[in-house]
Amino acid sequence: MSMNGQKDLTAGVPLPLERAGRGTAAEQCLFRGEPIAWLTVPTTKTVVTENAIGDSEASERPARKNNFILYGGNQYKREEFYQMAFP
């Protein structure tokens, strides 16, 4: 609190991950002593716009994203990773 009874909103309080030294891009996460990483792969879809006069137009648009876990030199979907890690 400041002198006038107002809260001091400018005080920078580090987030728990920052306090623990986590959250930096250079830090490597480990699972059972081996590096593990999350990979997000964006996909695209082809949209065809019909044209009554002339050729139809096709364009690429962003679609959903596929998420993978990189572990032990392999790329897994979440369910596949769980089956591998916790048989």
C-alpha positions as CSV (number, residue, x, y, z in Angstrom):
1,M,0.0,0.0,0.0
2,S,1.2,3.5,-0.7
3,M,1.0,6.5,1.6
4,N,-2.5,7.5,0.4
5,G,-4.1,4.1,1.1
6,Q,-4.2,3.0,-2.5
7,K,-2.7,-0.3,-3.7
8,D,0.6,0.0,-5.6
9,L,-0.3,-1.8,-8.8
10,T,3.1,-1.0,-10.4
11,A,5.0,-3.3,-8.0
12,G,6.3,-6.2,-10.1
13,V,5.6,-9.5,-8.5
14,P,7.3,-12.4,-10.3
15,L,5.1,-15.3,-11.3
16,P,5.7,-18.7,-9.6
17,L,7.4,-20.1,-12.8
18,E,9.7,-17.1,-13.1
19,R,10.6,-17.3,-9.4
20,A,11.6,-21.0,-9.9
21,G,13.7,-20.1,-12.9
22,R,11.3,-21.8,-15.3
23,G,9.5,-20.5,-18.3
24,T,12.6,-19.6,-20.3
25,A,13.0,-20.9,-23.8
26,A,16.5,-22.1,-23.1
27,E,15.4,-24.4,-20.2
28,Q,14.9,-28.0,-21.1
29,C,12.1,-30.1,-19.5
30,L,13.0,-33.7,-18.5
31,F,10.8,-36.8,-18.1
32,R,12.5,-39.8,-16.5
33,G,15.9,-38.1,-17.1
34,E,15.4,-37.6,-20.8
35,P,14.4,-34.4,-22.6
36,I,10.8,-33.9,-23.5
37,A,9.1,-31.2,-25.6
38,W,5.7,-30.1,-26.9
39,L,5.4,-29.7,-30.6
40,T,2.5,-27.8,-32.2
41,V,2.2,-28.3,-36.0
42,P,-0.3,-26.0,-37.8
43,T,-2.2,-27.6,-40.7
44,T,-3.9,-26.0,-43.7
45,K,-7.0,-26.8,-45.6
46,T,-7.7,-26.1,-49.3
47,V,-10.9,-24.1,-49.9
48,V,-12.3,-24.2,-53.4
49,T,-14.5,-21.2,-54.4
50,E,-16.8,-22.1,-57.2
51,N,-16.9,-19.5,-60.0
52,A,-19.9,-19.4,-62.4
53,I,-17.8,-17.6,-65.0
54,G,-14.4,-19.3,-65.6
55,D,-12.2,-21.5,-63.4
56,S,-12.8,-22.1,-59.7
57,E,-10.3,-20.7,-57.2
58,A,-8.5,-22.7,-54.7
59,S,-6.8,-21.2,-51.6
60,E,-5.0,-22.5,-48.6
61,R,-6.3,-21.4,-45.2
62,P,-5.1,-22.1,-41.7
63,A,-6.9,-25.0,-40.1
64,R,-6.5,-26.8,-36.7
65,K,-3.3,-27.5,-35.0
66,N,-1.8,-31.0,-34.3
67,N,0.0,-31.4,-31.0
68,F,2.7,-33.9,-30.4
69,I,5.1,-34.9,-27.6
70,L,8.8,-35.3,-28.6
71,Y,10.4,-37.8,-26.3
72,G,13.3,-40.3,-26.7
73,G,13.8,-39.4,-30.4
74,N,10.1,-40.2,-31.2
75,Q,7.1,-38.1,-31.9
76,Y,3.9,-39.2,-30.1
77,K,0.3,-38.1,-29.9
78,R,-0.8,-37.6,-26.3
79,E,-2.6,-41.0,-26.0
80,E,0.3,-42.8,-27.7
81,F,2.7,-41.2,-25.2
82,Y,0.6,-42.3,-22.2
83,Q,0.4,-45.8,-23.5
84,M,4.2,-45.9,-24.0
85,A,5.1,-44.2,-20.7
86,F,2.5,-45.9,-18.5
87,P,1.8,-49.4,-19.8
